[in-house]
């Protein structure tokens, strides 16, 4: 079952903007389609969002 952007915050608190939530869902769904592994899909999406959150300018 594919994930929606609304489900992103349940899996990572760093997906705190609509853009990051959409990106999280896109990455998770693409990984799920590629591997069939839900756990891996969530981990990969979380890792990308965490990396982007660390790089984002603060202010």
PDB file of N, H, CA, C and O in Angstrom:
ATOM      1  N   UNK A   1       0.841  -1.176   0.000  1.00  0.00           N
ATOM      2  CA  UNK A   1       0.000   0.000   0.000  1.00  0.00           C
ATOM      3  C   UNK A   1       0.887   1.240   0.000  1.00  0.00           C
ATOM      4  O   UNK A   1       1.734   1.389   0.880  1.00  0.00           O
ATOM      5  N   UNK A   2       0.709   2.114  -0.953  1.00  0.00           N
ATOM      6  H   UNK A   2       0.020   1.993  -1.668  1.00  0.00           H
ATOM      7  CA  UNK A   2       1.566   3.310  -1.016  1.00  0.00           C
ATOM      8  C   UNK A   2       1.249   4.290   0.115  1.00  0.00           C
ATOM      9  O   UNK A   2       0.137   4.344   0.639  1.00  0.00           O
ATOM     10  N   UNK A   3       2.273   5.054   0.460  1.00  0.00           N
ATOM     11  H   UNK A   3       3.176   5.010   0.034  1.00  0.00           H
ATOM     12  CA  UNK A   3       2.124   6.063   1.510  1.00  0.00           C
ATOM     13  C   UNK A   3       1.727   7.394   0.904  1.00  0.00           C
ATOM     14  O   UNK A   3       2.019   7.681  -0.257  1.00  0.00           O
ATOM     15  N   UNK A   4       1.056   8.202   1.714  1.00  0.00           N
ATOM     16  H   UNK A   4       0.819   7.968   2.657  1.00  0.00           H
ATOM     17  CA  UNK A   4       0.714   9.563   1.303  1.00  0.00           C
ATOM     18  C   UNK A   4       1.566  10.543   2.096  1.00  0.00           C
ATOM     19  O   UNK A   4       2.199  10.172   3.085  1.00  0.00           O
ATOM     20  N   UNK A   5       1.577  11.781   1.660  1.00  0.00           N
ATOM     21  H   UNK A   5       1.063  12.083   0.857  1.00  0.00           H
ATOM     22  CA  UNK A   5       2.369  12.803   2.342  1.00  0.00           C
ATOM     23  C   UNK A   5       1.894  12.997   3.783  1.00  0.00           C
ATOM     24  O   UNK A   5       2.699  13.317   4.658  1.00  0.00           O
ATOM     25  N   UNK A   6       0.607  12.810   4.038  1.00  0.00           N
ATOM     26  H   UNK A   6      -0.047  12.551   3.328  1.00  0.00           H
ATOM     27  CA  UNK A   6       0.068  12.992   5.384  1.00  0.00           C
ATOM     28  C   UNK A   6       0.652  11.982   6.376  1.00  0.00           C
ATOM     29  O   UNK A   6       0.674  12.244   7.579  1.00  0.00           O
ATOM     30  N   UNK A   7       1.119  10.849   5.892  1.00  0.00           N
ATOM     31  H   UNK A   7       1.101  10.636   4.915  1.00  0.00           H
ATOM     32  CA  UNK A   7       1.674   9.817   6.770  1.00  0.00           C
ATOM     33  C   UNK A   7       3.136  10.061   7.142  1.00  0.00           C
ATOM     34  O   UNK A   7       3.668   9.387   8.024  1.00  0.00           O
ATOM     35  N   UNK A   8       3.774  10.997   6.493  1.00  0.00           N
ATOM     36  H   UNK A   8       3.342  11.544   5.776  1.00  0.00           H
ATOM     37  CA  UNK A   8       5.211  11.206   6.696  1.00  0.00           C
ATOM     38  C   UNK A   8       5.541  11.584   8.135  1.00  0.00           C
ATOM     39  O   UNK A   8       6.501  11.056   8.697  1.00  0.00           O
ATOM     40  N   UNK A   9       4.779  12.476   8.740  1.00  0.00           N
ATOM     41  H   UNK A   9       3.999  12.905   8.283  1.00  0.00           H
ATOM     42  CA  UNK A   9       5.098  12.932  10.094  1.00  0.00           C
ATOM     43  C   UNK A   9       4.974  11.813  11.118  1.00  0.00           C
ATOM     44  O   UNK A   9       5.590  11.880  12.182  1.00  0.00           O
ATOM     45  N   UNK A  10       4.203  10.805  10.818  1.00  0.00           N
ATOM     46  H   UNK A  10       3.703  10.751   9.953  1.00  0.00           H
ATOM     47  CA  UNK A  10       4.099   9.655  11.712  1.00  0.00           C
ATOM     48  C   UNK A  10       5.414   8.862  11.736  1.00  0.00           C
ATOM     49  O   UNK A  10       5.711   8.174  12.713  1.00  0.00           O
ATOM     50  N   UNK A  11       6.187   8.964  10.666  1.00  0.00           N
ATOM     51  H   UNK A  11       5.946   9.523   9.873  1.00  0.00           H
ATOM     52  CA  UNK A  11       7.422   8.198  10.553  1.00  0.00           C
ATOM     53  C   UNK A  11       8.671   9.018  10.839  1.00  0.00           C
ATOM     54  O   UNK A  11       9.696   8.458  11.227  1.00  0.00           O
ATOM     55  N   UNK A  12       8.607  10.323  10.658  1.00  0.00           N
ATOM     56  H   UNK A  12       7.774  10.778  10.342  1.00  0.00           H
ATOM     57  CA  UNK A  12       9.743  11.192  10.965  1.00  0.00           C
ATOM     58  C   UNK A  12       9.251  12.597  11.282  1.00  0.00           C
ATOM     59  O   UNK A  12       8.465  13.170  10.528  1.00  0.00           O
ATOM     60  N   UNK A  13       9.708  13.139  12.377  1.00  0.00           N
ATOM     61  H   UNK A  13      10.347  12.673  12.989  1.00  0.00           H
ATOM     62  CA  UNK A  13       9.309  14.499  12.756  1.00  0.00           C
ATOM     63  C   UNK A  13      10.000  15.560  11.905  1.00  0.00           C
ATOM     64  O   UNK A  13       9.610  16.727  11.933  1.00  0.00           O
ATOM     65  N   UNK A  14      11.004  15.168  11.164  1.00  0.00           N
ATOM     66  H   UNK A  14      11.320  14.220  11.142  1.00  0.00           H
ATOM     67  CA  UNK A  14      11.740  16.136  10.339  1.00  0.00           C
ATOM     68  C   UNK A  14      10.992  16.521   9.079  1.00  0.00           C
ATOM     69  O   UNK A  14      11.326  17.525   8.450  1.00  0.00           O
ATOM     70  N   UNK A  15       9.997  15.756   8.698  1.00  0.00           N
ATOM     71  H   UNK A  15       9.726  14.940   9.209  1.00  0.00           H
ATOM     72  CA  UNK A  15       9.189  16.096   7.521  1.00  0.00           C
ATOM     73  C   UNK A  15       8.149  17.117   7.965  1.00  0.00           C
ATOM     74  O   UNK A  15       6.962  16.810   8.078  1.00  0.00           O
ATOM     75  N   UNK A  16       8.617  18.335   8.213  1.00  0.00           N
ATOM     76  H   UNK A  16       9.581  18.584   8.121  1.00  0.00           H
ATOM     77  CA  UNK A  16       7.765  19.347   8.843  1.00  0.00           C
ATOM     78  C   UNK A  16       7.262  20.419   7.883  1.00  0.00           C
ATOM     79  O   UNK A  16       6.702  21.425   8.319  1.00  0.00           O
ATOM     80  N   UNK A  17       7.453  20.217   6.596  1.00  0.00           N
ATOM     81  H   UNK A  17       7.908  19.400   6.242  1.00  0.00           H
ATOM     82  CA  UNK A  17       6.884  21.125   5.601  1.00  0.00           C
ATOM     83  C   UNK A  17       6.137  20.279   4.566  1.00  0.00           C
ATOM     84  O   UNK A  17       6.425  19.092   4.413  1.00  0.00           O
ATOM     85  N   UNK A  18       5.192  20.878   3.865  1.00  0.00           N
ATOM     86  H   UNK A  18       4.958  21.842   3.989  1.00  0.00           H
ATOM     87  CA  UNK A  18       4.476  20.107   2.828  1.00  0.00           C
ATOM     88  C   UNK A  18       5.424  19.529   1.773  1.00  0.00           C
ATOM     89  O   UNK A  18       5.215  18.420   1.282  1.00  0.00           O
ATOM     90  N   UNK A  19       6.460  20.286   1.432  1.00  0.00           N
ATOM     91  H   UNK A  19       6.630  21.187   1.830  1.00  0.00           H
ATOM     92  CA  UNK A  19       7.408  19.804   0.420  1.00  0.00           C
ATOM     93  C   UNK A  19       8.168  18.568   0.913  1.00  0.00           C
ATOM     94  O   UNK A  19       8.334  17.598   0.173  1.00  0.00           O
ATOM     95  N   UNK A  20       8.624  18.612   2.163  1.00  0.00           N
ATOM     96  H   UNK A  20       8.489  19.399   2.764  1.00  0.00           H
ATOM     97  CA  UNK A  20       9.354  17.461   2.707  1.00  0.00           C
ATOM     98  C   UNK A  20       8.441  16.255   2.878  1.00  0.00           C
ATOM     99  O   UNK A  20       8.881  15.122   2.683  1.00  0.00           O
ATOM    100  N   UNK A  21       7.186  16.473   3.238  1.00  0.00           N
ATOM    101  H   UNK A  21       6.829  17.394   3.397  1.00  0.00           H
ATOM    102  CA  UNK A  21       6.243  15.357   3.366  1.00  0.00           C
ATOM    103  C   UNK A  21       5.983  14.713   2.009  1.00  0.00           C
ATOM    104  O   UNK A  21       5.936  13.488   1.902  1.00  0.00           O
ATOM    105  N   UNK A  22       5.816  15.529   0.976  1.00  0.00           N
ATOM    106  H   UNK A  22       5.854  16.525   1.063  1.00  0.00           H
ATOM    107  CA  UNK A  22       5.618  14.993  -0.377  1.00  0.00           C
ATOM    108  C   UNK A  22       6.850  14.207  -0.831  1.00  0.00           C
ATOM    109  O   UNK A  22       6.733  13.123  -1.403  1.00  0.00           O
ATOM    110  N   UNK A  23       8.019  14.764  -0.570  1.00  0.00           N
ATOM    111  H   UNK A  23       8.114  15.644  -0.105  1.00  0.00           H
ATOM    112  CA  UNK A  23       9.260  14.087  -0.950  1.00  0.00           C
ATOM    113  C   UNK A  23       9.405  12.774  -0.205  1.00  0.00           C
ATOM    114  O   UNK A  23       9.809  11.771  -0.795  1.00  0.00           O
ATOM    115  N   UNK A  24       9.081  12.762   1.090  1.00  0.00           N
ATOM    116  H   UNK A  24       8.754  13.576   1.569  1.00  0.00           H
ATOM    117  CA  UNK A  24       9.170  11.536   1.888  1.00  0.00           C
ATOM    118  C   UNK A  24       8.297  10.444   1.263  1.00  0.00           C
ATOM    119  O   UNK A  24       8.741   9.310   1.087  1.00  0.00           O
ATOM    120  N   UNK A  25       7.057  10.795   0.933  1.00  0.00           N
ATOM    121  H   UNK A  25       6.696  11.716   1.077  1.00  0.00           H
ATOM    122  CA  UNK A  25       6.136   9.813   0.352  1.00  0.00           C
ATOM    123  C   UNK A  25       6.646   9.312  -0.999  1.00  0.00           C
ATOM    124  O   UNK A  25       6.562   8.120  -1.295  1.00  0.00           O
ATOM    125  N   UNK A  26       7.169  10.217  -1.808  1.00  0.00           N
ATOM    126  H   UNK A  26       7.237  11.186  -1.567  1.00  0.00           H
ATOM    127  CA  UNK A  26       7.682   9.833  -3.125  1.00  0.00           C
ATOM    128  C   UNK A  26       8.845   8.849  -2.992  1.00  0.00           C
ATOM    129  O   UNK A  26       8.885   7.830  -3.680  1.00  0.00           O
ATOM    130  N   UNK A  27       9.778   9.157  -2.114  1.00  0.00           N
ATOM    131  H   UNK A  27       9.745   9.986  -1.555  1.00  0.00           H
ATOM    132  CA  UNK A  27      10.940   8.288  -1.925  1.00  0.00           C
ATOM    133  C   UNK A  27      10.519   6.931  -1.370  1.00  0.00           C
ATOM    134  O   UNK A  27      10.953   5.887  -1.857  1.00  0.00           O
ATOM    135  N   UNK A  28       9.667   6.960  -0.344  1.00  0.00           N
ATOM    136  H   UNK A  28       9.314   7.808   0.051  1.00  0.00           H
ATOM    137  CA  UNK A  28       9.225   5.705   0.273  1.00  0.00           C
ATOM    138  C   UNK A  28       8.485   4.829  -0.732  1.00  0.00           C
ATOM    139  O   UNK A  28       8.716   3.621  -0.786  1.00  0.00           O
ATOM    140  N   UNK A  29       7.611   5.415  -1.514  1.00  0.00           N
ATOM    141  H   UNK A  29       7.424   6.396  -1.470  1.00  0.00           H
ATOM    142  CA  UNK A  29       6.854   4.629  -2.493  1.00  0.00           C
ATOM    143  C   UNK A  29       7.732   4.093  -3.615  1.00  0.00           C
ATOM    144  O   UNK A  29       7.529   2.972  -4.080  1.00  0.00           O
ATOM    145  N   UNK A  30       8.704   4.887  -4.053  1.00  0.00           N
ATOM    146  H   UNK A  30       8.868   5.798  -3.676  1.00  0.00           H
ATOM    147  CA  UNK A  30       9.614   4.404  -5.099  1.00  0.00           C
ATOM    148  C   UNK A  30      10.470   3.246  -4.587  1.00  0.00           C
ATOM    149  O   UNK A  30      10.684   2.263  -5.297  1.00  0.00           O
ATOM    150  N   UNK A  31      10.956   3.369  -3.352  1.00  0.00           N
ATOM    151  H   UNK A  31      10.782   4.167  -2.775  1.00  0.00           H
ATOM    152  CA  UNK A  31      11.768   2.290  -2.781  1.00  0.00           C
ATOM    153  C   UNK A  31      10.923   1.031  -2.568  1.00  0.00           C
ATOM    154  O   UNK A  31      11.385  -0.081  -2.824  1.00  0.00           O
ATOM    155  N   UNK A  32       9.694   1.208  -2.104  1.00  0.00           N
ATOM    156  H   UNK A  32       9.318   2.111  -1.897  1.00  0.00           H
ATOM    157  CA  UNK A  32       8.809   0.062  -1.913  1.00  0.00           C
ATOM    158  C   UNK A  32       8.562  -0.650  -3.235  1.00  0.00           C
ATOM    159  O   UNK A  32       8.582  -1.879  -3.290  1.00  0.00           O
ATOM    160  N   UNK A  33       8.331   0.100  -4.287  1.00  0.00           N
ATOM    161  H   UNK A  33       8.314   1.099  -4.243  1.00  0.00           H
ATOM    162  CA  UNK A  33       8.113  -0.502  -5.604  1.00  0.00           C
ATOM    163  C   UNK A  33       9.355  -1.237  -6.090  1.00  0.00           C
ATOM    164  O   UNK A  33       9.260  -2.292  -6.717  1.00  0.00           O
ATOM    165  N   UNK A  34      10.518  -0.670  -5.793  1.00  0.00           N
ATOM    166  H   UNK A  34      10.595   0.186  -5.283  1.00  0.00           H
ATOM    167  CA  UNK A  34      11.781  -1.248  -6.252  1.00  0.00           C
ATOM    168  C   UNK A  34      12.166  -2.491  -5.469  1.00  0.00           C
ATOM    169  O   UNK A  34      12.652  -3.462  -6.049  1.00  0.00           O
ATOM    170  N   UNK A  35      11.953  -2.472  -4.135  1.00  0.00           N
ATOM    171  H   UNK A  35      11.558  -1.683  -3.664  1.00  0.00           H
ATOM    172  CA  UNK A  35      12.458  -3.553  -3.293  1.00  0.00           C
ATOM    173  C   UNK A  35      11.384  -4.447  -2.691  1.00  0.00           C
ATOM    174  O   UNK A  35      11.646  -5.607  -2.373  1.00  0.00           O
ATOM    175  N   UNK A  36      10.173  -3.911  -2.534  1.00  0.00           N
ATOM    176  H   UNK A  36       9.960  -2.969  -2.793  1.00  0.00           H
ATOM    177  CA  UNK A  36       9.117  -4.673  -1.893  1.00  0.00           C
ATOM    178  C   UNK A  36       9.258  -4.747  -0.380  1.00  0.00           C
ATOM    179  O   UNK A  36       8.523  -5.489   0.272  1.00  0.00           O
ATOM    180  N   UNK A  37      10.182  -3.995   0.184  1.00  0.00           N
ATOM    181  H   UNK A  37      10.779  -3.392  -0.345  1.00  0.00           H
ATOM    182  CA  UNK A  37      10.473  -4.033   1.620  1.00  0.00           C
ATOM    183  C   UNK A  37      10.010  -2.724   2.271  1.00  0.00           C
ATOM    184  O   UNK A  37      10.628  -1.677   2.076  1.00  0.00           O
ATOM    185  N   UNK A  38       8.924  -2.788   3.042  1.00  0.00           N
ATOM    186  H   UNK A  38       8.422  -3.638   3.201  1.00  0.00           H
ATOM    187  CA  UNK A  38       8.371  -1.584   3.654  1.00  0.00           C
ATOM    188  C   UNK A  38       9.334  -0.940   4.652  1.00  0.00           C
ATOM    189  O   UNK A  38       9.460   0.284   4.689  1.00  0.00           O
ATOM    190  N   UNK A  39      10.002  -1.744   5.448  1.00  0.00           N
ATOM    191  H   UNK A  39       9.900  -2.738   5.418  1.00  0.00           H
ATOM    192  CA  UNK A  39      10.957  -1.214   6.425  1.00  0.00           C
ATOM    193  C   UNK A  39      12.088  -0.461   5.758  1.00  0.00           C
ATOM    194  O   UNK A  39      12.469   0.625   6.194  1.00  0.00           O
ATOM    195  N   UNK A  40      12.612  -1.035   4.716  1.00  0.00           N
ATOM    196  H   UNK A  40      12.303  -1.918   4.362  1.00  0.00           H
ATOM    197  CA  UNK A  40      13.699  -0.372   3.988  1.00  0.00           C
ATOM    198  C   UNK A  40      13.215   0.919   3.352  1.00  0.00           C
ATOM    199  O   UNK A  40      13.932   1.919   3.348  1.00  0.00           O
ATOM    200  N   UNK A  41      11.999   0.902   2.814  1.00  0.00           N
ATOM    201  H   UNK A  41      11.416   0.089   2.818  1.00  0.00           H
ATOM    202  CA  UNK A  41      11.446   2.099   2.180  1.00  0.00           C
ATOM    203  C   UNK A  41      11.329   3.242   3.189  1.00  0.00           C
ATOM    204  O   UNK A  41      11.672   4.383   2.881  1.00  0.00           O
ATOM    205  N   UNK A  42      10.849   2.934   4.381  1.00  0.00           N
ATOM    206  H   UNK A  42      10.570   2.006   4.630  1.00  0.00           H
ATOM    207  CA  UNK A  42      10.725   3.957   5.419  1.00  0.00           C
ATOM    208  C   UNK A  42      12.099   4.460   5.837  1.00  0.00           C
ATOM    209  O   UNK A  42      12.297   5.667   5.984  1.00  0.00           O
ATOM    210  N   UNK A  43      13.042   3.560   6.028  1.00  0.00           N
ATOM    211  H   UNK A  43      12.882   2.580   5.909  1.00  0.00           H
ATOM    212  CA  UNK A  43      14.396   3.965   6.437  1.00  0.00           C
ATOM    213  C   UNK A  43      15.051   4.846   5.383  1.00  0.00           C
ATOM    214  O   UNK A  43      15.662   5.858   5.724  1.00  0.00           O
ATOM    215  N   UNK A  44      14.938   4.485   4.123  1.00  0.00           N
ATOM    216  H   UNK A  44      14.442   3.663   3.845  1.00  0.00           H
ATOM    217  CA  UNK A  44      15.540   5.301   3.060  1.00  0.00           C
ATOM    218  C   UNK A  44      14.912   6.685   3.000  1.00  0.00           C
ATOM    219  O   UNK A  44      15.622   7.684   2.883  1.00  0.00           O
ATOM    220  N   UNK A  45      13.590   6.753   3.079  1.00  0.00           N
ATOM    221  H   UNK A  45      13.013   5.942   3.174  1.00  0.00           H
ATOM    222  CA  UNK A  45      12.916   8.049   3.036  1.00  0.00           C
ATOM    223  C   UNK A  45      13.315   8.892   4.243  1.00  0.00           C
ATOM    224  O   UNK A  45      13.572  10.088   4.106  1.00  0.00           O
ATOM    225  N   UNK A  46      13.369   8.280   5.419  1.00  0.00           N
ATOM    226  H   UNK A  46      13.160   7.309   5.530  1.00  0.00           H
ATOM    227  CA  UNK A  46      13.771   9.010   6.621  1.00  0.00           C
ATOM    228  C   UNK A  46      15.195   9.535   6.500  1.00  0.00           C
ATOM    229  O   UNK A  46      15.481  10.654   6.926  1.00  0.00           O
ATOM    230  N   UNK A  47      16.079   8.746   5.929  1.00  0.00           N
ATOM    231  H   UNK A  47      15.846   7.837   5.583  1.00  0.00           H
ATOM    232  CA  UNK A  47      17.474   9.162   5.793  1.00  0.00           C
ATOM    233  C   UNK A  47      17.602  10.369   4.865  1.00  0.00           C
ATOM    234  O   UNK A  47      18.360  11.294   5.155  1.00  0.00           O
ATOM    235  N   UNK A  48      16.876  10.365   3.768  1.00  0.00           N
ATOM    236  H   UNK A  48      16.260   9.613   3.533  1.00  0.00           H
ATOM    237  CA  UNK A  48      16.944  11.496   2.834  1.00  0.00           C
ATOM    238  C   UNK A  48      16.396  12.755   3.491  1.00  0.00           C
ATOM    239  O   UNK A  48      17.000  13.822   3.386  1.00  0.00           O
ATOM    240  N   UNK A  49      15.267  12.641   4.162  1.00  0.00           N
ATOM    241  H   UNK A  49      14.776  11.774   4.247  1.00  0.00           H
ATOM    242  CA  UNK A  49      14.669  13.802   4.820  1.00  0.00           C
ATOM    243  C   UNK A  49      15.584  14.320   5.925  1.00  0.00           C
ATOM    244  O   UNK A  49      15.731  15.533   6.079  1.00  0.00           O
ATOM    245  N   UNK A  50      16.195  13.438   6.687  1.00  0.00           N
ATOM    246  H   UNK A  50      16.076  12.453   6.562  1.00  0.00           H
ATOM    247  CA  UNK A  50      17.117  13.862   7.747  1.00  0.00           C
ATOM    248  C   UNK A  50      18.306  14.611   7.151  1.00  0.00           C
ATOM    249  O   UNK A  50      18.730  15.631   7.693  1.00  0.00           O
ATOM    250  N   UNK A  51      18.840  14.117   6.053  1.00  0.00           N
ATOM    251  H   UNK A  51      18.495  13.287   5.613  1.00  0.00           H
ATOM    252  CA  UNK A  51      19.972  14.769   5.394  1.00  0.00           C
ATOM    253  C   UNK A  51      19.578  16.169   4.906  1.00  0.00           C
ATOM    254  O   UNK A  51      20.330  17.128   5.080  1.00  0.00           O
ATOM    255  N   UNK A  52      18.412  16.271   4.306  1.00  0.00           N
ATOM    256  H   UNK A  52      17.801  15.492   4.166  1.00  0.00           H
ATOM    257  CA  UNK A  52      17.948  17.574   3.820  1.00  0.00           C
ATOM    258  C   UNK A  52      17.672  18.532   4.977  1.00  0.00           C
ATOM    259  O   UNK A  52      17.954  19.725   4.867  1.00  0.00           O
ATOM    260  N   UNK A  53      17.137  18.038   6.063  1.00  0.00           N
ATOM    261  H   UNK A  53      16.908  17.069   6.153  1.00  0.00           H
ATOM    262  CA  UNK A  53      16.849  18.886   7.222  1.00  0.00           C
ATOM    263  C   UNK A  53      18.143  19.429   7.827  1.00  0.00           C
ATOM    264  O   UNK A  53      18.181  20.573   8.282  1.00  0.00           O
ATOM    265  N   UNK A  54      19.192  18.626   7.836  1.00  0.00           N
ATOM    266  H   UNK A  54      19.161  17.698   7.467  1.00  0.00           H
ATOM    267  CA  UNK A  54      20.495  19.080   8.367  1.00  0.00           C
ATOM    268  C   UNK A  54      21.111  20.142   7.469  1.00  0.00           C
ATOM    269  O   UNK A  54      21.796  21.039   7.961  1.00  0.00           O
ATOM    270  N   UNK A  55      20.885  20.061   6.177  1.00  0.00           N
ATOM    271  H   UNK A  55      20.328  19.332   5.777  1.00  0.00           H
ATOM    272  CA  UNK A  55      21.463  20.996   5.220  1.00  0.00           C
ATOM    273  C   UNK A  55      20.686  22.299   5.112  1.00  0.00           C
ATOM    274  O   UNK A  55      21.211  23.295   4.615  1.00  0.00           O
ATOM    275  N   UNK A  56      19.439  22.301   5.573  1.00  0.00           N
ATOM    276  H   UNK A  56      19.012  21.492   5.977  1.00  0.00           H
ATOM    277  CA  UNK A  56      18.578  23.473   5.415  1.00  0.00           C
ATOM    278  C   UNK A  56      19.109  24.636   6.242  1.00  0.00           C
ATOM    279  O   UNK A  56      19.536  24.451   7.382  1.00  0.00           O
ATOM    280  N   UNK A  57      19.079  25.820   5.672  1.00  0.00           N
ATOM    281  H   UNK A  57      18.732  25.970   4.746  1.00  0.00           H
ATOM    282  CA  UNK A  57      19.514  27.004   6.446  1.00  0.00           C
ATOM    283  C   UNK A  57      18.544  27.256   7.586  1.00  0.00           C
ATOM    284  O   UNK A  57      17.332  27.099   7.442  1.00  0.00           O
ATOM    285  N   UNK A  58      19.088  27.640   8.693  1.00  0.00           N
ATOM    286  H   UNK A  58      20.073  27.768   8.810  1.00  0.00           H
ATOM    287  CA  UNK A  58      18.263  27.915   9.879  1.00  0.00           C
ATOM    288  C   UNK A  58      18.126  29.401  10.060  1.00  0.00           C
ATOM    289  O   UNK A  58      19.058  30.164   9.804  1.00  0.00           O
ATOM    290  N   UNK A  59      16.964  29.805  10.500  1.00  0.00           N
ATOM    291  H   UNK A  59      16.207  29.185  10.708  1.00  0.00           H
ATOM    292  CA  UNK A  59      16.829  31.225  10.723  1.00  0.00           C
ATOM    293  C   UNK A  59      15.484  31.678  10.888  1.00  0.00           C
ATOM    294  O   UNK A  59      15.254  32.872  11.083  1.00  0.00           O
TER     295      UNK A  59
END
